[in-house]
Amino acid sequence: MSGPRIVLRLDEDGRVYQPGDTLGGQYRMMSIERDDIKALELSVLWYTEGKGDEDMGVHHFQRLSTEDGDWIDPRRPGTFHTVLPKSPMSYDGRIVKVRWCIRVRVFLKRGREVVGQRLFRLGNVPKASGRKTPPSPVVEQDAET
Amino acid sequence: MARTFRYFEKKRRHRRTISRTLVIVGEILFFTVFLLGGIGGLVLLYFTVVVPQWQANTEFVAHRCTVLDKRIGEKESDEGTLYRPEIQVEYTINEERFVVWTYDIWTFDPTGGYSSGKEEKERILEGFHQSVTYPCWYDPQDFTRVVLVRNSRWWLGVLFILPIAFILIGSARLIYLLFSVGKSAERRSAFVQKAANLATFDTPTKPNSEYPAIPGGLTLIDSPGTTLTYRLPISSTPNWIMGSIVVASLIWNGIVAWLMVIAIRGHLRGEHDWSLTLFALSFAVAGGVLIVYAVRHAMVTTGIGPTFLEISEQPLRPGREYRLFVSQTGRLRLRRFDISLVCEEEATFRHGTDTRKESCRVSEHPVFERDDFEVLRGEPFEVHCDLRLPEDVMHSFKSAHNEINWRFVVRGTVSGWPDFERSFPVLVYPHENGNGEA
């Protein structure tokens, strides 16, 4: 029997999203009892990977807490929708990488947490090649002329 | 069964991140000590600096006393001999006679109120004469504490800066840490972003709210050009760099000269200190390198005139065309002169207790190049050129520890001179229509 986990599904799975697109989907809590849940946080965020220390920017954040009277039912799938921002784009650089993801974090009793995460791409920026590009068409003109 | 507490969390390549809980507990302990140290220092200063002055100035009772003797009190310290005026006075309270050495309230201070400057203390003593009666003030709680002068050393208030700084830093960090406890990284980040967005003031690096994680770049568009719309700022002023190198060279070589003088004097006296001589010589080699570097930089800064770069539009967008104007002044024969638009990644990371920065050039787009030509004094080399930013490039990006920066790099190879390279930062935004598609 598998332990508690969260399964995330995007409405248009596998597609590359563009700024201004709506990201929507569902999350399901598996093997989690309702009485065990204290709170649930849903975030759409970007984070960095690579050589540098990790940075994070949260675009959409939603928190449900049983202490605040919110009803969290693990038997029913939760839904989310958010309009994606203009930046930053997903990027696969040499020492800096930018990843976008939807993350659901469920806080259980006795300080336990269960996290589910699903990556998606924002924009079509290709992987950094690190090569010198061939000269682009340059029109040169002396200033005096 | 999973452990509820782990000393180490996930391993990032060769670096292992320590448990966040452990870090928070350690930080809370450290800053609690910081805060308590500040509070303790403040209380100590209050009772040793403020209270004695206040008591002497407000609570001591006016009286009269007769001067019996006077002298300069001395005390040896690391800074040399310190002095204070001491005057022996006689006075009677409730028919009881007291004879006390005093001057001001600091005479009764544990540190003794000593300071440098013997002449100043002698001048004070000259104002008091033996067998003459003067006004004085005594402590109604302790008749042996009497002062001839009631004054306030308000400059001692400077001492309060240190404990207050400890209290401010300690309490601010503790508030932040206590706020962080039990909150997820996403919740903290969302809160910090919300607070940053509420800030009403703009800074040059504050991200544009429409384009998160892209620097605002206020400084890049505040200088109009003479030929095109914007004159691009140079990334670092050559004069400022040259000044820093010259100052560093002067300080270093001043130390070298001082060491050499000591070593040579020793040799002349017949006291051969070879370890000092070798030490001074190794310093001199580094000093020589610094001089060569300073001279080389001075030649480039003063001999090769300033470079001006202007652009038709800012920020840049992928797939768009721009006009560029470059002006190179000076009197030089250029073997090669080229301009390219480069993109660099920059990562900041902690390695042990050090903070390190690493950068990596990921793309370079040649914009202009010309070989073998001459720039005459009073006739700067000026040229217009067009460039098209490729469709699929990454935009400028800036977060706390990671950056993607774009800049024009102007490089020159000059006959008989060191090569030079000058950078002009620019901003690249994503496609204007919000579509990131190529």
Contacts between the chains, C-beta under 8 A, distances in Angstrom:
chain1	res1	chain2	res2	distance
A	18	B	434	7.3
A	18	B	435	5.4
A	18	B	436	5.2
A	18	B	437	6.2
A	19	B	430	6.7
A	19	B	434	4.4
A	19	B	435	7.0
A	19	B	436	5.8
A	20	B	434	4.6
A	20	B	435	7.7
A	41	B	184	5.7
A	41	B	186	6.0
A	41	B	187	6.2
A	43	B	186	4.0
A	43	B	190	7.2
A	45	B	186	6.1
A	45	B	189	7.3
A	46	B	213	7.3
A	48	B	399	6.1
A	48	B	401	7.2
A	48	B	402	4.5
A	50	B	345	7.8
A	50	B	347	5.9
A	50	B	402	7.0
A	51	B	347	4.0
A	51	B	349	6.0
A	51	B	358	5.6
A	52	B	346	7.9
A	52	B	347	3.1
A	52	B	348	5.3
A	52	B	349	5.1
A	52	B	358	7.9
A	52	B	401	4.2
A	52	B	402	4.4
A	53	B	348	6.6
A	53	B	349	5.1
A	53	B	350	6.2
A	53	B	400	7.5
A	53	B	401	4.1
A	54	B	401	7.4
A	55	B	399	3.6
A	55	B	400	5.0
A	55	B	401	5.4
A	55	B	402	5.6
A	56	B	185	6.3
A	56	B	186	7.3
A	56	B	189	4.9
A	57	B	189	6.8
A	57	B	193	6.7
A	57	B	212	6.0
A	57	B	213	5.8
A	57	B	399	6.9
A	58	B	186	5.3
A	58	B	189	4.7
A	58	B	190	4.2
A	58	B	193	6.2
A	59	B	212	7.3
A	61	B	186	6.1
A	61	B	187	6.9
A	61	B	190	3.9
A	63	B	187	6.7
A	85	B	211	7.9
A	85	B	212	5.5
A	86	B	210	6.3
A	86	B	211	5.2
A	86	B	212	7.6
A	86	B	430	6.0
A	86	B	434	5.4
A	87	B	211	4.6
A	87	B	212	5.6
A	87	B	213	5.8
A	87	B	214	5.3
A	87	B	395	6.2
A	87	B	397	7.7
A	87	B	429	7.7
A	87	B	430	5.6
A	88	B	212	6.7
A	88	B	213	4.2
A	88	B	214	7.2
A	88	B	395	7.2
A	88	B	397	5.3
A	89	B	394	6.5
A	89	B	395	6.5
A	89	B	430	6.1
A	89	B	436	5.5
A	91	B	394	5.0
A	91	B	397	7.3
A	91	B	404	7.4
A	93	B	345	4.9
A	93	B	360	7.8
A	93	B	362	5.9
A	93	B	394	7.1
A	93	B	404	7.0
A	94	B	345	6.1
A	94	B	360	5.0
A	94	B	362	5.7
A	95	B	345	5.0
A	95	B	347	4.8
A	95	B	358	6.2
A	95	B	359	8.0
A	95	B	360	4.9
A	96	B	345	4.2
A	96	B	346	7.5
A	96	B	347	5.7
A	96	B	397	7.4
A	96	B	402	4.7
A	96	B	403	7.3
A	96	B	404	6.1
A	98	B	397	6.8
A	103	B	186	6.5
A	105	B	184	5.4
A	105	B	186	6.9
A	110	B	4	7.3
A	111	B	4	6.2
A	112	B	4	7.0
A	113	B	184	7.9
A	122	B	436	6.9
A	123	B	430	6.8
A	123	B	436	3.0
A	123	B	437	7.8
A	124	B	392	6.9
A	124	B	436	5.6
A	124	B	437	5.3
A	124	B	438	5.2
A	125	B	392	6.3
A	125	B	393	7.2
A	125	B	394	4.8
A	125	B	436	7.0
A	126	B	392	5.2
A	126	B	438	7.9
A	128	B	345	7.5
A	128	B	362	4.1
A	128	B	363	6.9
A	128	B	394	7.2
A	129	B	362	7.5
A	129	B	363	7.2
A	130	B	360	7.4
A	130	B	361	7.4
A	130	B	362	5.2
A	130	B	363	7.4
A	131	B	363	7.4
A	132	B	363	7.6
A	132	B	364	4.6
A	132	B	366	7.6
A	133	B	363	6.2
A	133	B	364	6.8
A	133	B	365	5.2
A	133	B	366	7.6
A	133	B	390	6.9
A	135	B	366	4.5
A	136	B	365	5.9
A	136	B	366	7.2
A	136	B	367	7.5
A	136	B	387	6.2
A	136	B	388	5.5
A	136	B	390	7.3
A	137	B	386	7.8
A	137	B	388	6.7
A	138	B	366	7.6
A	138	B	367	6.3
A	138	B	368	6.0
A	138	B	385	5.5
A	138	B	386	6.6
A	138	B	387	6.7
A	139	B	385	6.4
A	139	B	386	4.3
A	140	B	368	6.3
A	140	B	370	8.0
A	140	B	383	6.2
A	140	B	384	7.5
A	140	B	385	5.0
A	141	B	383	6.9
A	141	B	384	4.5
A	141	B	385	7.1
A	142	B	382	7.1
A	142	B	383	5.7
A	142	B	384	7.6
A	143	B	227	7.2
A	143	B	325	6.7
A	143	B	327	7.6
A	143	B	382	3.5
A	143	B	383	5.8
A	143	B	384	5.7
A	144	B	382	7.0
